[in-house]
Amino acid sequence: MDCSEIQKQFEQKWLEDKRRWEEEKRELKELLEKKDEEITKLKRELTEQGNQIREQCRRELEALRATLEGMREAHSGCEQTLLHTQNQLGQTQKRLEALSQPPLGEGFFRYLGEQIKLWDQTLIEEASQLHGNKLES
C-alpha cells in the first residue's frame, strides 16, 4: 500500500466520520429543539396553572373574607340582642319583685279586719236598736 491509498482511506474514513458527526449533530439539534418546545410548552402550562390557582385562591379568600365579615356582623347583632334582652330581663325581674310584694303590709290587713269587725258590731247594734224601737211603737 502506498501513500496515496493510505491517504485515500484516511480521507474516506474522515469523510465518513464527518458525515456521521454531521448526522449526529443534526439529530441532537432536532432533539434539542423538541426539548426546547417541550420546556416552553411546560412553562406555559405551569404559568397557566399558577394563574388559575392564584385566581381560585383569590376568589376563595374573597369568599372567606365575606363570610368572616358576615359572621362578625351576626356576632355583633347577637351581642346587641343579648344586651337588650339582659336589660329587659333585669327590668322584668324588678317588676316581678315589685309585684310579688303586697301593696299594703300585713299590719294594714290586720287593722282593716279589726275595723270591719267594729263596723259589723256597730251595724248590728244599730240594727238592734232600730228593731227594738219598731217593736216599742
C-alpha positions as CSV (number, residue, x, y, z in Angstrom):
1,M,0.0,0.0,0.0
2,D,1.3,3.2,-1.0
3,C,0.8,6.6,0.5
4,S,-1.9,7.7,-1.9
5,E,-4.0,4.7,-1.0
6,I,-3.5,5.3,2.7
7,Q,-4.4,8.9,2.1
8,K,-7.5,7.9,0.2
9,Q,-8.5,5.5,3.0
10,F,-7.8,8.2,5.6
11,E,-9.8,10.8,3.6
12,Q,-12.6,8.3,3.2
13,K,-12.6,7.5,6.9
14,W,-12.5,11.2,7.6
15,L,-15.5,11.8,5.3
16,E,-17.5,9.0,6.9
17,D,-16.6,10.4,10.4
18,K,-17.6,13.9,9.3
19,R,-20.9,12.6,7.8
20,R,-21.7,10.6,10.9
21,W,-20.8,13.6,13.1
22,E,-23.0,15.9,10.9
23,E,-25.8,13.4,11.2
24,E,-25.4,13.2,15.0
25,K,-25.2,17.0,15.2
26,R,-28.5,17.3,13.2
27,E,-30.2,14.7,15.3
28,L,-29.0,16.4,18.5
29,K,-30.2,19.7,17.2
30,E,-33.6,18.3,16.4
31,L,-33.8,16.7,19.9
32,L,-32.7,20.0,21.4
33,E,-35.4,21.9,19.5
34,K,-38.0,19.3,20.6
35,K,-36.9,19.6,24.2
36,D,-37.0,23.4,23.9
37,E,-40.5,23.2,22.6
38,E,-41.5,20.8,25.4
39,I,-39.9,23.1,28.0
40,T,-41.7,26.1,26.5
41,K,-45.0,24.3,26.5
42,L,-44.5,23.1,30.1
43,K,-43.6,26.6,31.2
44,R,-46.7,27.9,29.5
45,E,-48.8,25.2,31.2
46,L,-47.3,25.9,34.6
47,T,-47.8,29.6,34.2
48,E,-51.5,29.0,33.2
49,Q,-52.0,26.6,36.1
50,G,-50.3,29.1,38.5
51,N,-52.6,31.8,37.3
52,Q,-55.6,29.6,37.7
53,I,-54.6,28.5,41.2
54,R,-53.9,32.2,42.1
55,E,-57.3,33.2,40.8
56,Q,-59.0,30.4,42.6
57,C,-57.2,31.2,45.9
58,R,-58.1,34.9,45.4
59,R,-61.8,34.0,44.9
60,E,-61.8,31.6,47.9
61,L,-60.1,34.2,50.1
62,E,-62.6,36.8,49.0
63,A,-65.4,34.5,49.8
64,L,-63.9,33.6,53.2
65,R,-63.4,37.3,54.0
66,A,-67.1,38.0,53.1
67,T,-68.2,35.1,55.2
68,L,-66.0,36.3,58.1
69,E,-67.4,39.8,57.8
70,G,-70.9,38.4,57.8
71,M,-70.1,36.3,60.9
72,R,-68.7,39.4,62.6
73,E,-71.8,41.4,61.8
74,A,-74.0,38.5,63.0
75,H,-72.0,38.2,66.2
76,S,-72.3,41.9,66.8
77,G,-76.0,41.7,66.2
78,C,-76.2,38.8,68.7
79,E,-74.3,40.8,71.2
80,Q,-76.6,43.7,70.8
81,T,-79.7,41.5,71.1
82,L,-78.2,39.8,74.2
83,L,-77.5,43.1,75.9
84,H,-81.0,44.3,75.1
85,T,-82.5,41.0,76.3
86,Q,-80.5,41.2,79.5
87,N,-81.7,44.7,80.1
88,Q,-85.3,43.7,79.5
89,L,-84.8,40.7,81.8
90,G,-83.5,42.9,84.6
91,Q,-86.4,45.3,84.2
92,T,-88.9,42.4,84.2
93,Q,-87.3,40.9,87.3
94,K,-87.6,44.2,89.1
95,R,-91.3,44.4,88.1
96,L,-91.9,40.9,89.3
97,E,-90.2,41.6,92.6
98,A,-92.3,44.7,92.9
99,L,-95.5,42.8,92.1
100,S,-94.6,39.9,94.4
101,Q,-94.6,42.3,97.4
102,P,-98.0,43.0,98.8
103,P,-99.0,46.6,98.0
104,L,-100.1,47.0,101.6
105,G,-98.3,45.4,104.6
106,E,-99.7,42.7,106.8
107,G,-100.4,45.2,109.6
108,F,-102.8,47.1,107.3
109,F,-104.9,44.0,106.8
110,R,-105.0,43.2,110.5
111,Y,-106.1,46.8,111.2
112,L,-108.7,46.6,108.3
113,G,-110.0,43.3,109.8
114,E,-110.4,44.8,113.2
115,Q,-112.1,47.9,111.8
116,I,-114.5,45.7,109.8
117,K,-115.4,43.7,112.9
118,L,-116.1,47.0,114.7
119,W,-118.2,48.2,111.8
120,D,-120.1,45.0,111.8
121,Q,-120.7,45.2,115.5
122,T,-121.8,48.8,115.2
123,L,-124.3,47.9,112.4
124,I,-125.7,45.0,114.4
125,E,-126.2,47.3,117.5
126,E,-127.9,50.0,115.4
127,A,-130.0,47.4,113.7
128,S,-131.0,46.0,117.1
129,Q,-131.8,49.5,118.3
130,L,-133.9,50.2,115.3
131,H,-135.6,46.8,115.5
132,G,-136.3,47.5,119.2
133,N,-137.7,50.9,118.5
134,K,-140.1,49.4,116.0
135,L,-141.3,46.9,118.5
136,E,-142.0,49.6,121.1
137,S,-144.0,51.7,118.7
